């Protein structure tokens, strides 16, 4: 199975994600699903926020242009759609075999 490409998140997005977890009564998994991101990434941001180090995350990354950010988002979305398509194909194959 193919992996989803890595995504670079803006500092504003990180802060908003942590804020939505802290202010809401949702679990880390629910917030991560709503934001379409890995739960481990969100967990590391929450831990860094508790230590006061959230703003230092991602400092070593090169700033991306709008075009590069859009390309990254589209690649991630394409990978997710391909994974869903492959899963549906496997399900269809399974049910076709069991119906015979």
DSSP file (Angstrom, degrees, kcal/mol; ACC not computed):
  #  RESIDUE AA STRUCTURE BP1 BP2  ACC     N-H-->O    O-->H-N    N-H-->O    O-->H-N    TCO  KAPPA ALPHA  PHI   PSI    X-CA   Y-CA   Z-CA
    1    1 A X              0   0    0      0, 0.0     2,-0.1     0, 0.0    82,-0.0   0.000 360.0 360.0 360.0 137.1    0.0    0.0    0.0
    2    2 A X        -     0   0    0     77,-0.1     2,-0.2     1,-0.1    81,-0.0  -0.425 360.0-124.9 -74.8 147.6    1.3    3.4   -0.9
    3    3 A X        -     0   0    0     -2,-0.1     2,-0.3     1,-0.1    -1,-0.1  -0.601  25.2-107.8 -89.3 154.5    2.0    6.0    1.8
    4    4 A X        -     0   0    0     -2,-0.2    72,-0.1     1,-0.1     3,-0.1  -0.662  44.4-105.7 -78.5 134.3    0.5    9.4    1.8
    5    5 A X        -     0   0    0     -2,-0.3    -1,-0.1    70,-0.2     2,-0.0  -0.213  40.2 -95.9 -61.0 150.9    3.1   12.1    1.0
    6    6 A X        -     0   0    0     -3,-0.1     2,-0.4     1,-0.0    -1,-0.1  -0.350  39.8-150.7 -65.8 147.3    4.5   14.2    3.8
    7    7 A X        -     0   0    0     -3,-0.1     2,-0.5    69,-0.0    62,-0.0  -0.949   6.9-138.8-122.6 141.5    2.8   17.6    4.2
    8    8 A X        -     0   0    0     -2,-0.4     2,-0.4    61,-0.1    64,-0.0  -0.874  22.0-154.0 -98.2 131.3    4.2   20.8    5.5
    9    9 A X        -     0   0    0     -2,-0.5     2,-0.1     1,-0.0    60,-0.0  -0.809  13.6-120.2-107.9 145.0    1.9   22.7    7.8
   10   10 A X     >  -     0   0    0     -2,-0.4     4,-2.1     1,-0.1     5,-0.2  -0.429  26.0-114.8 -76.9 156.2    1.9   26.4    8.4
   11   11 A X  H  > S+     0   0    0      1,-0.2     4,-2.4     2,-0.2     5,-0.2   0.859 118.1  55.0 -58.9 -35.0    2.4   27.7   11.9
   12   12 A X  H  > S+     0   0    0      2,-0.2     4,-2.4     1,-0.2    -1,-0.2   0.899 106.7  50.0 -64.8 -40.1   -1.1   29.1   11.9
   13   13 A X  H  > S+     0   0    0      2,-0.2     4,-2.6     1,-0.2    -2,-0.2   0.912 110.0  51.0 -64.1 -42.8   -2.5   25.7   11.0
   14   14 A X  H  X S+     0   0    0     -4,-2.1     4,-2.3     1,-0.2     5,-0.2   0.938 111.9  46.8 -59.2 -47.9   -0.6   24.1   13.9
   15   15 A X  H  X S+     0   0    0     -4,-2.4     4,-2.4     1,-0.2    -1,-0.2   0.903 113.2  48.8 -62.5 -41.5   -1.9   26.7   16.4
   16   16 A X  H  X S+     0   0    0     -4,-2.4     4,-2.5     2,-0.2    -1,-0.2   0.885 110.0  51.6 -66.7 -38.8   -5.5   26.3   15.1
   17   17 A X  H  X S+     0   0    0     -4,-2.6     4,-1.5     2,-0.2    -2,-0.2   0.930 112.9  44.2 -64.2 -45.4   -5.3   22.5   15.3
   18   18 A X  H  X S+     0   0    0     -4,-2.3     4,-2.7     1,-0.2    -2,-0.2   0.897 113.3  52.2 -65.7 -39.7   -4.0   22.6   18.9
   19   19 A X  H  X S+     0   0    0     -4,-2.4     4,-2.7    -5,-0.2     5,-0.3   0.898 106.4  53.0 -63.6 -40.8   -6.6   25.2   19.8
   20   20 A X  H  X S+     0   0    0     -4,-2.5     4,-1.2     1,-0.2     6,-0.3   0.840 112.6  45.6 -66.3 -31.5   -9.5   23.1   18.3
   21   21 A X  H  < S+     0   0    0     -4,-1.5     5,-0.3     2,-0.2    -2,-0.2   0.927 115.3  45.8 -73.3 -45.7   -8.3   20.2   20.5
   22   22 A X  H  < S+     0   0    0     -4,-2.7    -2,-0.2     1,-0.2    -3,-0.2   0.881 119.9  38.3 -66.5 -39.0   -7.9   22.2   23.7
   23   23 A X  H  < S+     0   0    0     -4,-2.7    -1,-0.2    -5,-0.2    -3,-0.2   0.771 110.4  65.3 -86.1 -27.0  -11.2   24.1   23.3
   24   24 A X  S  < S-     0   0    0     -4,-1.2     0, 0.0    -5,-0.3     0, 0.0  -0.356  80.8-124.8 -90.2 172.8  -13.4   21.3   22.0
   25   25 A X  S    S+     0   0    0     -2,-0.1     2,-0.3     2,-0.0    -4,-0.1  -0.217  71.3 119.5-108.3  42.1  -14.5   18.1   23.7
   26   26 A X        -     0   0    0     -6,-0.3     2,-0.1    -5,-0.3    -2,-0.1  -0.716  63.3-115.6-104.0 155.5  -13.1   16.0   20.9
   27   27 A X     >  -     0   0    0     -2,-0.3     4,-2.2     1,-0.1     5,-0.2  -0.341  31.3-105.8 -80.5 169.7  -10.4   13.3   21.1
   28   28 A X  H  > S+     0   0    0      1,-0.2     4,-2.6     2,-0.2     5,-0.2   0.895 121.7  53.0 -62.4 -39.8   -7.1   13.6   19.3
   29   29 A X  H  > S+     0   0    0      2,-0.2     4,-2.3     1,-0.2    -1,-0.2   0.913 109.2  48.4 -63.7 -43.2   -8.3   11.0   16.7
   30   30 A X  H  > S+     0   0    0      2,-0.2     4,-2.2     1,-0.2    -2,-0.2   0.915 113.4  46.3 -65.3 -43.4  -11.5   12.9   16.0
   31   31 A X  H  X S+     0   0    0     -4,-2.2     4,-1.8     1,-0.2    -2,-0.2   0.924 112.7  50.6 -64.9 -43.3   -9.6   16.3   15.5
   32   32 A X  H  X>S+     0   0    0     -4,-2.6     5,-2.3     1,-0.2     4,-0.5   0.893 110.3  49.9 -62.5 -40.1   -7.0   14.6   13.3
   33   33 A X  H ><5S+     0   0    0     -4,-2.3     3,-1.0     1,-0.2    -1,-0.2   0.925 109.5  50.8 -63.8 -43.8   -9.6   13.0   11.1
   34   34 A X  H 3<5S+     0   0    0     -4,-2.2    -1,-0.2     1,-0.3    -2,-0.2   0.832 115.6  42.2 -63.5 -31.1  -11.4   16.3   10.7
   35   35 A X  H 3<5S-     0   0    0     -4,-1.8    -1,-0.3    -5,-0.2    -2,-0.2   0.432 108.8-125.1 -94.4   0.4   -8.2   18.0    9.7
   36   36 A X  T <<5 +     0   0    0     -3,-1.0     2,-0.3    -4,-0.5    -3,-0.2   0.952  68.7 120.5  54.2  55.9   -7.1   15.1    7.5
   37   37 A X  S   <S-     0   0    0     -5,-2.3    -1,-0.2    -6,-0.1    -2,-0.1  -0.949  71.6 -83.5-142.7 160.9   -3.8   14.6    9.3
   38   38 A X     >  -     0   0    0     -2,-0.3     4,-1.6     1,-0.1     3,-0.3  -0.406  30.4-135.7 -67.6 141.6   -2.0   11.9   11.2
   39   39 A X  H  > S+     0   0    0      1,-0.2     4,-2.5     2,-0.2     5,-0.2   0.819 103.9  59.9 -68.0 -29.5   -3.0   11.7   14.9
   40   40 A X  H  > S+     0   0    0      2,-0.2     4,-2.1     1,-0.2    -1,-0.2   0.860 103.2  51.6 -67.3 -33.9    0.7   11.3   15.8
   41   41 A X  H  > S+     0   0    0     -3,-0.3     4,-2.0     2,-0.2    -2,-0.2   0.940 111.3  46.5 -66.0 -46.7    1.5   14.7   14.3
   42   42 A X  H  X S+     0   0    0     -4,-1.6     4,-2.4     1,-0.2    -2,-0.2   0.898 110.7  53.4 -61.7 -40.7   -1.3   16.3   16.2
   43   43 A X  H  X S+     0   0    0     -4,-2.5     4,-2.4     1,-0.2    -1,-0.2   0.901 108.1  49.7 -62.0 -41.1   -0.2   14.6   19.4
   44   44 A X  H  X S+     0   0    0     -4,-2.1     4,-2.3     1,-0.2    -1,-0.2   0.872 110.6  50.7 -66.8 -35.3    3.3   15.9   19.0
   45   45 A X  H  X S+     0   0    0     -4,-2.0     4,-2.3     2,-0.2    -2,-0.2   0.904 110.2  49.0 -66.6 -40.9    2.0   19.4   18.5
   46   46 A X  H  X S+     0   0    0     -4,-2.4     4,-2.0     2,-0.2    -2,-0.2   0.912 112.3  48.5 -65.2 -42.0   -0.2   19.2   21.6
   47   47 A X  H  X S+     0   0    0     -4,-2.4     4,-1.4     1,-0.2    -2,-0.2   0.916 112.3  48.5 -62.9 -43.8    2.8   18.0   23.6
   48   48 A X  H  X>S+     0   0    0     -4,-2.3     5,-3.3     1,-0.2     4,-0.6   0.866 109.2  53.8 -64.8 -36.1    5.0   20.8   22.2
   49   49 A X  H ><5S+     0   0    0     -4,-2.3     3,-0.7     4,-0.2    -1,-0.2   0.897 105.8  52.3 -65.8 -40.0    2.3   23.3   23.1
   50   50 A X  H 3<5S+     0   0    0     -4,-2.0    -1,-0.2     1,-0.2    -2,-0.2   0.833 112.5  45.9 -64.3 -31.6    2.2   22.1   26.7
   51   51 A X  H 3<5S-     0   0    0     -4,-1.4    -1,-0.2    -5,-0.1    -2,-0.2   0.550 117.1-115.9 -85.3  -8.5    5.9   22.6   26.9
   52   52 A X  T <<5S+     0   0    0     -3,-0.7    -3,-0.2    -4,-0.6     3,-0.2   0.705  87.5 110.6  81.5  20.6    5.7   26.0   25.2
   53   53 A X    >>< +     0   0    0     -5,-3.3     3,-0.9    -6,-0.2     4,-0.5   0.184  33.1 108.0-113.1  15.3    7.6   24.9   22.1
   54   54 A X  G >4 S+     0   0    0     -6,-0.6     3,-1.1     1,-0.3    -1,-0.1   0.871  77.1  56.2 -63.9 -36.3    4.9   24.8   19.5
   55   55 A X  G 34 S+     0   0    0      1,-0.2    -1,-0.3    -3,-0.2    -2,-0.1   0.730 101.4  58.3 -69.9 -19.8    6.3   27.9   17.7
   56   56 A X  G X4 S+     0   0    0     -3,-0.9     3,-1.3    -8,-0.1     2,-0.3   0.606  80.9 104.6 -85.6 -10.5    9.7   26.2   17.3
   57   57 A X  T << S+     0   0    0     -3,-1.1    -3,-0.0    -4,-0.5   -12,-0.0  -0.535  88.3  14.1 -71.2 132.0    8.3   23.3   15.3
   58   58 A X  T >  S+     0   0    0     -2,-0.3     3,-0.9     1,-0.0    -1,-0.2   0.579  82.7 127.6  83.4  10.8    9.1   23.6   11.6
   59   59 A X  T <  S+     0   0    0     -3,-1.3    -2,-0.1     1,-0.2    -3,-0.0   0.813  71.0  55.7 -68.2 -28.8   11.7   26.3   11.9
   60   60 A X  T 3  S+     0   0    0     -4,-0.2    -1,-0.2     2,-0.1     2,-0.2   0.575  88.6  98.8 -81.2  -8.3   14.2   24.2    9.9
   61   61 A X  S <  S-     0   0    0     -3,-0.9     2,-0.2     1,-0.1     3,-0.0  -0.518  79.8-114.6 -81.6 146.0   11.9   23.9    7.0
   62   62 A X        -     0   0    0     -2,-0.2     2,-0.2     1,-0.1    -1,-0.1  -0.564  38.3-105.5 -72.7 140.1   12.2   26.1    3.9
   63   63 A X        -     0   0    0     -2,-0.2     2,-0.3     1,-0.1    -1,-0.1  -0.476  38.4-136.5 -67.0 137.7    9.2   28.4    3.5
   64   64 A X        -     0   0    0     -2,-0.2     2,-0.1     1,-0.1    -1,-0.1  -0.672   8.6-122.4 -97.4 149.5    7.0   27.1    0.6
   65   65 A X     >  -     0   0    0     -2,-0.3     4,-2.3     1,-0.1     5,-0.2  -0.365  33.0-104.3 -78.2 167.3    5.4   29.2   -2.0
   66   66 A X  H  > S+     0   0    0      1,-0.2     4,-2.3     2,-0.2     5,-0.2   0.884 123.2  52.5 -59.7 -39.0    1.6   29.1   -2.6
   67   67 A X  H  > S+     0   0    0      1,-0.2     4,-2.5     2,-0.2    -1,-0.2   0.908 109.1  48.3 -65.1 -42.3    2.1   27.0   -5.6
   68   68 A X  H  > S+     0   0    0      2,-0.2     4,-2.3     1,-0.2    -2,-0.2   0.884 111.3  50.8 -66.2 -38.1    4.3   24.4   -3.7
   69   69 A X  H  X S+     0   0    0     -4,-2.3     4,-2.2     2,-0.2    -2,-0.2   0.914 111.7  47.4 -64.0 -43.0    1.7   24.3   -0.9
   70   70 A X  H  X S+     0   0    0     -4,-2.3     4,-2.5     2,-0.2    -2,-0.2   0.909 111.4  50.7 -65.1 -42.1   -1.1   23.7   -3.4
   71   71 A X  H  X S+     0   0    0     -4,-2.5     4,-2.5     1,-0.2    -2,-0.2   0.910 110.3  49.8 -61.9 -42.7    0.9   21.0   -5.2
   72   72 A X  H  X S+     0   0    0     -4,-2.3     4,-2.1     2,-0.2    -1,-0.2   0.911 111.5  48.6 -61.8 -43.4    1.6   19.3   -1.9
   73   73 A X  H  X S+     0   0    0     -4,-2.2     4,-2.4     1,-0.2    -2,-0.2   0.905 112.3  48.3 -63.9 -42.5   -2.1   19.4   -1.0
   74   74 A X  H  X S+     0   0    0     -4,-2.5     4,-2.6     2,-0.2    -2,-0.2   0.890 110.5  51.1 -67.8 -39.5   -3.1   17.9   -4.3
   75   75 A X  H  X S+     0   0    0     -4,-2.5     4,-2.2     2,-0.2   -70,-0.2   0.909 111.5  48.3 -63.0 -41.4   -0.5   15.1   -4.1
   76   76 A X  H  X S+     0   0    0     -4,-2.1     4,-2.1     2,-0.2    -2,-0.2   0.926 112.2  48.2 -64.2 -44.8   -1.8   14.2   -0.7
   77   77 A X  H  X S+     0   0    0     -4,-2.4     4,-2.4     1,-0.2    -2,-0.2   0.904 110.8  51.6 -63.3 -41.2   -5.4   14.2   -1.9
   78   78 A X  H  X S+     0   0    0     -4,-2.6     4,-2.4     1,-0.2    -1,-0.2   0.906 108.6  51.0 -62.3 -42.3   -4.5   12.1   -4.9
   79   79 A X  H  X S+     0   0    0     -4,-2.2     4,-2.1     1,-0.2    -1,-0.2   0.903 110.6  49.2 -63.3 -40.5   -2.7    9.5   -2.7
   80   80 A X  H  X S+     0   0    0     -4,-2.1     4,-2.2     2,-0.2    -2,-0.2   0.913 111.3  49.1 -64.1 -42.8   -5.7    9.3   -0.5
   81   81 A X  H  X S+     0   0    0     -4,-2.4     4,-2.6     2,-0.2    -2,-0.2   0.893 110.3  51.1 -65.4 -39.5   -8.1    8.8   -3.4
   82   82 A X  H  X S+     0   0    0     -4,-2.4     4,-2.5     2,-0.2    -1,-0.2   0.906 109.7  50.2 -63.9 -41.1   -5.8    6.1   -4.9
   83   83 A X  H  X S+     0   0    0     -4,-2.1     4,-2.0     2,-0.2    -2,-0.2   0.908 111.9  47.9 -63.5 -41.1   -5.8    4.3   -1.6
   84   84 A X  H  X S+     0   0    0     -4,-2.2     4,-2.3     2,-0.2    -2,-0.2   0.906 111.1  51.1 -64.9 -41.8   -9.6    4.5   -1.4
   85   85 A X  H  X S+     0   0    0     -4,-2.6     4,-2.3     1,-0.2    -2,-0.2   0.924 110.0  48.9 -61.5 -44.9   -9.9    3.2   -5.0
   86   86 A X  H  X S+     0   0    0     -4,-2.5     4,-2.1     1,-0.2    -1,-0.2   0.884 110.6  51.3 -63.8 -38.0   -7.7    0.3   -4.3
   87   87 A X  H  X S+     0   0    0     -4,-2.0     4,-2.3     2,-0.2    -1,-0.2   0.908 109.6  49.5 -64.3 -42.1   -9.7   -0.6   -1.2
   88   88 A X  H  X S+     0   0    0     -4,-2.3     4,-2.6     2,-0.2    -2,-0.2   0.892 109.2  52.6 -65.1 -39.6  -12.9   -0.5   -3.1
   89   89 A X  H  X S+     0   0    0     -4,-2.3     4,-2.3     2,-0.2    -1,-0.2   0.922 109.9  48.5 -61.1 -43.6  -11.4   -2.7   -5.8
   90   90 A X  H  X S+     0   0    0     -4,-2.1     4,-2.4     1,-0.2    -2,-0.2   0.904 112.0  49.1 -64.1 -41.0  -10.4   -5.3   -3.2
   91   91 A X  H  X S+     0   0    0     -4,-2.3     4,-2.7     2,-0.2     5,-0.2   0.919 110.7  49.9 -63.5 -43.6  -13.9   -5.2   -1.6
   92   92 A X  H  X S+     0   0    0     -4,-2.6     4,-2.0     1,-0.2    -2,-0.2   0.903 111.4  49.2 -62.9 -41.1  -15.5   -5.6   -5.0
   93   93 A X  H  X S+     0   0    0     -4,-2.3     4,-2.0     2,-0.2    -1,-0.2   0.924 111.7  49.4 -63.3 -45.0  -13.3   -8.6   -5.7
   94   94 A X  H  X S+     0   0    0     -4,-2.4     4,-2.1     1,-0.2    -2,-0.2   0.937 113.5  44.6 -60.5 -48.4  -14.0  -10.2   -2.4
   95   95 A X  H  X S+     0   0    0     -4,-2.7     4,-1.4     1,-0.2    -1,-0.2   0.816 110.0  55.6 -70.0 -29.4  -17.8   -9.8   -2.7
   96   96 A X  H  < S+     0   0    0     -4,-2.0     4,-0.5    -5,-0.2    -1,-0.2   0.883 110.0  46.7 -67.8 -37.0  -17.7  -11.1   -6.3
   97   97 A X  H >< S+     0   0    0     -4,-2.0     3,-0.7     1,-0.2    -2,-0.2   0.892 113.1  48.1 -70.8 -39.3  -16.0  -14.3   -5.1
   98   98 A X  H 3< S+     0   0    0     -4,-2.1    -1,-0.2     1,-0.2    -2,-0.2   0.751 105.0  59.2 -76.1 -22.5  -18.3  -14.8   -2.2
   99   99 A X  T 3<        0   0    0     -4,-1.4    -1,-0.2     1,-0.2    -2,-0.2   0.637 360.0 360.0 -81.1 -11.8  -21.5  -14.3   -4.3
  100  100 A X    <         0   0    0     -3,-0.7    -1,-0.2    -4,-0.5    -2,-0.1   0.470 360.0 360.0 -79.3 360.0  -20.6  -17.2   -6.6
